[in-house]
Amino acid sequence: MVITLGDAGPFQGQWTNVPCADRCSERIPVDVNASVPILQWIPCASGRAGCSRLLVDWTPYRGATITFDEPEGVRLVHGAAVATYNRFYPSRDFAPYPNYAMQVVEQVGSRALGAVAADLTDLSSYCGLALAVGESGLCISGSKPNVYPDAGEILSWSGWTDLSSFSPALFVDFPSLGLTQGVGQTGLLSVGNDRLVFGTEAPIGIDIFDLATHAVTVVSKPSRPSANWPIAVAGGAYDRASSPPSVIFAANDGSWQSLVTPIAPRIPSGLAVDRSSGEAFAWVECVPQPTGCTQTTLWTSPYATSAAAVVAKKVAVLADPLGGGGFEMIANRGVVLTLSTATTAIITRLSDGAGWTVTAEPGDQFVQPLWVDDDEVWLLTAEAGLTSAHAYSSGVTRIRRDTLGVPDMASGL
């Protein structure tokens, strides 16, 4: 059924059911480029050179208006930066929940690749359908027991060989595939070259779906890992496990092993993949305290699938007054982006540990690192002074890196 959501909400043009989930209330656009505009940018209010901010033109209200997916809200796909974000349409300032939401996958600065819209004023047939993107294509997945009582998960899949060539959508009803109960409850699905990697909640773990055969592999050799925040890479996925605290590699064949196991009481508190550098990975180790991380240290290694193949390099001691320990860190083009304080972030060069300080605009605080490359850095923001900044993210600041000058921080090693 094709409907015009604009008749009942803020969405433009024609939208239709997801074919494999026509009982769900969510809709996808008939023509994504006609219905979904890309993000627009304007100069920062301060007039700072090389600074632009997101134009939030879809709602007049303050509070939560935009979020980006984790752990890769912006990532490389076929060499292009692709963002996955959620636009929210609240009914008043600082509303606890929006009336409508739209998740968008956008080739940055070029075009929308996909979108899912939801009317959240009636949740009776809401399935929590969500988008994920990677080299193999674009995925919509979700589940809702009262809508599909027999379904563990639903999948709609459009593949591509590059960002301009889509193949016909593949629709899969997951109950018959043997995916672990609770798939998708973490909200995390990472897309690899020929696999989907799911973080699962009940029990905690990782499931891998083969796009060619539709076979499901439960990562369980020798046992299920205590990890469900995977980042898909060639041959499997990286993740952080809690028992023992380690960076792990979960392989497509269902086996897994620890790559890096810090000496107690240190733990791996952050993890990111540099897809521009052969899927090298960077991680942060810290000593956890009740108030957050201390002794926060950045490490890196080339791509590895076993502990023996890891070439660990200590890069820098990070300034981390917030105690975030590199949570939500971003790696790309040989640098890592982390938060330092509510109003400062750090770009750290992996080759020598030198760093650049990035400061927020007056009236803003940083919420989440989003993207960094040779040209610019992106950070999600909220209004300064809010104690629940993650709950009320409302903007994005982009800063040209050539305006940051020479590094202003040494490695501290």
DRENPAVO-438743 format. One line per 4 residues: number of its first residue (from 0); for each residue x, y, z of C-alpha. Coordinates in Angstrom, 2 decimals. Layout:
DRENPAVO-438743
NUM> X/Y/Z ~ ... .
This chain:
DRENPAVO-438743
0> 0.00/0.00/0.00 ~ 1.36/3.41/-0.97 ~ 0.38/6.31/1.27 ~ 1.30/9.96/1.61 .
4> 2.62/10.28/5.13 ~ 2.53/14.03/4.78 ~ -1.24/13.79/5.27 ~ -0.68/12.57/8.85 .
8> 2.83/13.71/9.73 ~ 5.86/15.70/8.63 ~ 7.05/13.45/5.80 ~ 6.94/14.41/2.14 .
12> 5.91/12.43/-0.94 ~ 4.82/8.80/-1.20 ~ 5.80/6.12/1.30 ~ 4.96/2.43/1.40 .
16> 5.16/-0.62/3.67 ~ 8.33/-2.65/3.97 ~ 7.26/-5.64/1.84 ~ 8.40/-8.33/4.26 .
20> 6.85/-6.46/7.20 ~ 3.56/-5.10/5.90 ~ 1.95/-5.45/9.33 ~ 4.41/-2.92/10.72 .
24> 3.49/0.76/10.78 ~ 6.88/1.95/9.53 ~ 7.15/3.13/5.94 ~ 9.90/3.48/3.34 .
28> 9.90/6.12/0.56 ~ 8.82/5.19/-2.94 ~ 11.44/7.65/-4.25 ~ 14.01/8.34/-1.53 .
32> 15.58/11.32/-3.28 ~ 12.21/12.99/-3.83 ~ 11.07/12.45/-0.23 ~ 14.26/12.76/1.84 .
36> 16.46/15.87/1.62 ~ 20.10/15.57/2.64 ~ 21.50/17.45/5.62 ~ 22.02/21.17/5.11 .
40> 24.78/23.29/6.69 ~ 25.22/26.96/7.62 ~ 28.14/28.97/9.06 ~ 28.67/28.72/12.81 .
44> 27.18/31.59/14.80 ~ 30.59/32.54/16.19 ~ 31.93/33.27/12.71 ~ 34.87/30.96/13.32 .
48> 36.77/30.23/10.12 ~ 36.12/26.78/8.69 ~ 33.21/26.08/11.06 ~ 29.72/25.07/9.96 .
52> 26.74/23.71/11.83 ~ 23.77/21.57/10.95 ~ 20.65/23.44/9.88 ~ 17.85/21.77/11.86 .
56> 15.00/22.83/9.60 ~ 12.59/19.94/10.24 ~ 11.36/21.10/13.66 ~ 11.12/24.41/15.55 .
60> 11.48/22.76/18.95 ~ 14.48/22.43/21.25 ~ 15.73/19.19/22.76 ~ 16.32/15.89/21.01 .
64> 16.21/16.51/17.27 ~ 18.95/14.26/15.83 ~ 21.04/11.24/16.79 ~ 23.61/9.20/14.88 .
68> 24.00/5.44/14.96 ~ 26.72/3.76/17.01 ~ 29.46/2.70/16.79 ~ 29.80/4.08/13.24 .
72> 27.37/6.95/12.72 ~ 29.50/7.96/9.75 ~ 31.65/5.33/8.03 ~ 33.43/4.62/4.78 .
76> 31.46/2.57/2.26 ~ 33.14/1.99/-1.10 ~ 35.46/4.90/-0.32 ~ 32.66/7.40/0.40 .
80> 31.52/8.81/3.74 ~ 28.04/7.48/4.54 ~ 26.03/8.71/7.54 ~ 23.20/6.94/9.37 .
84> 21.14/9.27/11.53 ~ 17.69/9.80/13.05 ~ 15.62/12.95/12.67 ~ 13.10/13.50/15.45 .
88> 9.90/15.54/15.28 ~ 8.84/16.48/18.85 ~ 5.64/18.25/19.79 ~ 7.26/20.70/22.24 .
92> 10.60/21.78/23.67 ~ 12.46/18.96/25.43 ~ 9.69/16.45/24.86 ~ 10.70/13.07/26.33 .
96> 9.55/11.32/23.15 ~ 9.00/12.56/19.59 ~ 5.73/12.21/17.71 ~ 7.50/11.12/14.54 .
100> 10.96/9.86/13.59 ~ 12.83/9.24/10.37 ~ 16.06/7.28/10.07 ~ 18.17/8.20/7.03 .
104> 21.23/6.71/5.34 ~ 22.98/9.47/3.39 ~ 26.02/9.54/1.16 ~ 27.40/12.66/2.77 .
108> 26.80/15.77/0.71 ~ 25.40/13.80/-2.22 ~ 22.08/11.98/-1.78 ~ 19.93/9.91/0.52 .
112> 20.38/6.17/0.00 ~ 17.49/4.96/2.17 ~ 15.06/5.96/4.89 ~ 12.49/4.53/7.32 .
116> 9.74/6.71/8.77 ~ 7.62/6.06/11.85 ~ 4.52/7.55/13.44 ~ 5.25/7.18/17.16 .
120> 1.89/8.45/18.35 ~ 0.50/4.92/17.94 ~ 2.91/2.10/18.84 ~ 0.45/-0.77/18.44 .
124> 2.01/-1.87/15.16 ~ 5.43/-0.28/15.53 ~ 8.18/-2.85/14.89 ~ 11.32/-0.87/15.62 .
128> 12.57/-1.28/12.06 ~ 16.07/0.17/11.67 ~ 18.57/0.71/8.88 ~ 22.19/-0.41/8.63 .
132> 24.66/0.07/5.79 ~ 27.90/-1.46/4.56 ~ 29.84/-2.57/1.50 ~ 27.26/-5.20/0.58 .
136> 24.22/-2.96/0.75 ~ 21.45/-1.49/2.83 ~ 19.49/-3.44/5.43 ~ 16.25/-2.87/7.33 .
140> 15.71/-5.11/10.34 ~ 13.48/-5.25/13.39 ~ 11.01/-7.28/15.40 ~ 7.79/-6.84/17.32 .
144> 6.25/-9.84/19.10 ~ 2.71/-8.46/19.25 ~ 2.81/-7.64/15.52 ~ 4.58/-10.82/14.42 .
148> 4.14/-13.28/17.33 ~ 6.17/-15.99/15.59 ~ 9.00/-13.73/14.41 ~ 12.38/-13.34/15.99 .
152> 13.57/-10.82/13.43 ~ 12.60/-9.37/10.04 ~ 15.04/-8.45/7.31 ~ 14.73/-6.42/4.11 .
156> 17.89/-6.21/2.07 ~ 19.01/-4.21/-0.99 ~ 22.47/-5.05/-2.24 ~ 24.93/-3.14/-4.36 .
160> 28.32/-3.43/-5.93 ~ 28.88/0.29/-5.51 ~ 26.89/3.23/-4.17 ~ 25.17/3.91/-7.48 .
164> 23.96/0.42/-8.37 ~ 21.28/-1.28/-6.27 ~ 20.13/-4.84/-6.77 ~ 16.50/-5.85/-6.13 .
168> 15.52/-6.04/-2.49 ~ 15.74/-9.37/-0.73 ~ 13.07/-9.98/1.91 ~ 13.74/-12.58/4.57 .
172> 11.51/-13.66/7.44 ~ 13.98/-14.56/10.17 ~ 12.08/-17.03/12.41 ~ 13.09/-20.02/10.30 .
176> 16.74/-19.03/10.27 ~ 17.61/-19.93/13.83 ~ 18.80/-16.52/15.00 ~ 19.23/-16.32/18.74 .
180> 16.31/-15.02/20.78 ~ 16.61/-11.31/21.32 ~ 18.43/-10.47/18.11 ~ 18.34/-6.76/17.47 .
184> 17.47/-5.77/21.01 ~ 20.83/-4.05/21.35 ~ 19.89/-1.99/18.32 ~ 23.14/-2.99/16.68 .
188> 23.57/-4.53/13.27 ~ 26.92/-4.20/11.51 ~ 27.14/-4.81/7.76 ~ 30.20/-6.55/6.34 .
192> 31.30/-7.47/2.82 ~ 29.07/-10.54/2.58 ~ 27.65/-10.92/6.08 ~ 25.39/-9.21/8.61 .
196> 26.74/-9.25/12.14 ~ 24.12/-8.96/14.89 ~ 24.68/-8.10/18.53 ~ 22.22/-10.10/20.62 .
200> 20.77/-9.41/24.05 ~ 19.17/-12.63/25.27 ~ 21.61/-14.22/25.59 ~ 24.38/-11.69/25.08 .
204> 26.46/-12.61/22.06 ~ 27.02/-12.31/18.33 ~ 25.19/-13.95/15.41 ~ 26.40/-13.82/11.79 .
208> 24.03/-14.03/8.80 ~ 25.43/-15.13/5.42 ~ 23.83/-13.07/2.66 ~ 24.47/-15.68/-0.03 .
212> 23.23/-18.81/1.75 ~ 20.97/-17.25/4.45 ~ 22.76/-19.49/6.96 ~ 23.10/-18.23/10.51 .
216> 26.23/-18.85/12.55 ~ 26.06/-18.34/16.30 ~ 29.47/-17.27/17.56 ~ 29.97/-19.91/20.25 .
220> 33.34/-21.62/19.84 ~ 34.45/-22.30/22.52 ~ 31.47/-20.49/24.16 ~ 29.34/-17.41/23.55 .
224> 31.47/-14.27/24.10 ~ 30.34/-11.63/26.58 ~ 30.13/-9.10/23.76 ~ 27.29/-7.68/21.65 .
228> 28.60/-4.47/20.09 ~ 30.35/-5.88/17.00 ~ 32.03/-3.94/14.19 ~ 32.02/-6.01/10.98 .
232> 35.35/-6.38/9.18 ~ 36.80/-8.86/6.69 ~ 36.27/-12.40/7.93 ~ 34.18/-11.51/10.97 .
236> 33.96/-8.68/13.52 ~ 35.86/-6.89/16.24 ~ 34.21/-6.31/19.62 ~ 34.97/-5.63/23.29 .
240> 34.23/-8.48/25.69 ~ 33.61/-8.04/29.40 ~ 34.75/-11.49/30.59 ~ 37.66/-11.46/30.43 .
244> 37.98/-7.76/29.57 ~ 39.49/-7.91/26.08 ~ 39.28/-6.89/22.45 ~ 38.10/-9.94/20.51 .
248> 37.75/-11.14/16.95 ~ 34.60/-13.12/16.14 ~ 35.11/-15.15/12.96 ~ 32.52/-16.04/10.33 .
252> 32.94/-19.72/11.21 ~ 31.57/-19.11/14.72 ~ 34.88/-19.15/16.58 ~ 36.31/-16.25/18.52 .
256> 39.43/-15.36/20.42 ~ 40.85/-12.49/22.43 ~ 43.20/-10.26/20.46 ~ 44.22/-7.95/23.31 .
260> 43.77/-8.64/27.02 ~ 44.96/-5.73/29.18 ~ 46.64/-6.46/32.49 ~ 44.12/-5.99/35.32 .
264> 42.80/-3.64/36.54 ~ 42.99/-2.15/33.05 ~ 40.13/-2.80/30.62 ~ 39.47/-1.99/26.95 .
268> 37.07/0.95/27.20 ~ 36.91/2.05/23.55 ~ 37.28/0.47/20.11 ~ 37.23/1.73/16.52 .
272> 38.18/0.53/13.05 ~ 40.11/2.60/10.52 ~ 38.49/1.44/7.27 ~ 40.85/3.67/5.27 .
276> 43.87/1.71/6.54 ~ 43.07/-1.91/5.77 ~ 40.70/-2.21/8.77 ~ 43.44/-1.50/11.29 .
280> 41.92/-1.13/14.72 ~ 42.49/1.26/17.59 ~ 41.46/0.78/21.18 ~ 41.63/2.60/24.48 .
284> 42.64/1.02/27.77 ~ 41.86/2.56/31.15 ~ 41.56/1.81/34.84 ~ 37.85/2.00/35.68 .
288> 36.74/3.96/38.75 ~ 33.24/4.74/40.06 ~ 33.51/8.19/38.52 ~ 34.83/6.96/35.16 .
292> 38.07/6.00/33.47 ~ 41.55/6.97/34.63 ~ 44.98/6.40/33.07 ~ 43.37/6.48/29.63 .
296> 45.77/5.21/26.95 ~ 45.36/4.85/23.18 ~ 46.71/1.82/21.28 ~ 46.58/0.59/17.70 .
300> 47.39/-2.47/15.59 ~ 47.09/-3.44/11.93 ~ 44.18/-5.72/11.02 ~ 44.45/-9.01/12.90 .
304> 42.31/-12.09/13.46 ~ 44.45/-13.73/16.16 ~ 46.45/-12.61/19.17 ~ 49.64/-13.76/17.46 .
308> 48.98/-11.40/14.55 ~ 48.43/-8.30/16.69 ~ 51.21/-5.73/16.47 ~ 50.25/-3.54/19.40 .
312> 51.56/0.01/19.50 ~ 51.01/2.36/22.41 ~ 50.14/5.70/20.84 ~ 49.34/8.28/23.52 .
316> 48.10/9.00/27.01 ~ 44.80/10.76/26.39 ~ 43.52/13.79/28.28 ~ 40.27/12.37/29.62 .
320> 38.77/14.54/32.39 ~ 35.30/13.25/31.46 ~ 36.42/9.68/32.19 ~ 34.80/8.39/29.01 .
324> 37.71/6.13/28.18 ~ 37.36/6.54/24.43 ~ 33.71/5.46/24.38 ~ 32.22/6.10/20.89 .
328> 35.69/6.88/19.51 ~ 36.17/7.21/15.74 ~ 39.19/6.12/13.68 ~ 39.89/7.14/10.09 .
332> 42.78/8.32/7.91 ~ 45.36/7.42/10.53 ~ 43.84/9.48/13.36 ~ 41.43/8.88/16.22 .
336> 38.74/11.26/17.49 ~ 37.76/11.15/21.19 ~ 35.95/13.40/23.65 ~ 38.06/15.02/26.37 .
340> 35.74/17.40/28.21 ~ 32.19/18.58/27.62 ~ 33.52/21.28/25.30 ~ 36.75/19.80/23.90 .
344> 37.61/16.84/21.72 ~ 41.00/15.49/20.64 ~ 42.24/14.31/17.26 ~ 45.21/11.99/17.89 .
348> 47.60/10.94/15.14 ~ 48.32/7.23/15.34 ~ 51.80/7.48/13.84 ~ 53.29/9.58/16.67 .
352> 50.58/10.39/19.24 ~ 50.52/14.11/18.43 ~ 47.12/15.70/18.92 ~ 44.90/18.64/18.03 .
356> 42.34/20.16/20.40 ~ 38.87/20.84/18.96 ~ 36.63/23.24/20.89 ~ 32.86/23.53/20.90 .
360> 30.95/26.59/19.82 ~ 29.74/28.97/22.59 ~ 26.50/27.61/24.02 ~ 27.19/24.03/22.89 .
364> 28.59/20.89/24.46 ~ 29.92/17.86/22.63 ~ 27.94/14.63/22.82 ~ 29.51/12.12/20.43 .
368> 32.44/11.94/18.00 ~ 31.02/11.34/14.52 ~ 33.66/11.60/11.81 ~ 37.17/12.68/11.02 .
372> 39.16/12.62/7.78 ~ 41.97/14.62/6.21 ~ 39.70/17.61/5.68 ~ 37.29/17.97/8.59 .
376> 35.95/16.74/11.90 ~ 32.29/16.23/12.94 ~ 30.89/16.20/16.47 ~ 27.31/15.75/17.68 .
380> 26.26/18.53/20.04 ~ 23.65/19.54/22.60 ~ 22.90/22.78/24.36 ~ 25.46/23.62/27.05 .
384> 24.37/23.00/30.63 ~ 22.09/20.04/29.96 ~ 22.89/17.15/32.30 ~ 21.37/14.59/29.92 .
388> 23.19/15.68/26.80 ~ 22.88/12.28/25.08 ~ 19.12/12.42/25.53 ~ 18.86/15.89/23.99 .
392> 21.36/15.98/21.14 ~ 20.30/18.69/18.76 ~ 23.10/19.62/16.38 ~ 26.32/18.80/14.56 .
396> 29.43/20.97/14.31 ~ 31.84/20.52/11.37 ~ 35.30/22.08/11.54 ~ 37.90/22.17/8.79 .
400> 41.12/20.60/10.01 ~ 43.33/23.11/8.21 ~ 42.03/25.75/10.66 ~ 43.36/23.80/13.65 .
404> 47.00/24.56/12.89 ~ 49.88/22.38/14.04 ~ 49.36/19.76/16.79 ~ 49.05/21.32/20.24 .
408> 49.38/18.11/22.26 ~ 52.27/15.64/22.62 ~ 51.77/11.89/23.10 ~ 52.50/12.01/26.83 .
412> 54.41/8.73/26.67 .
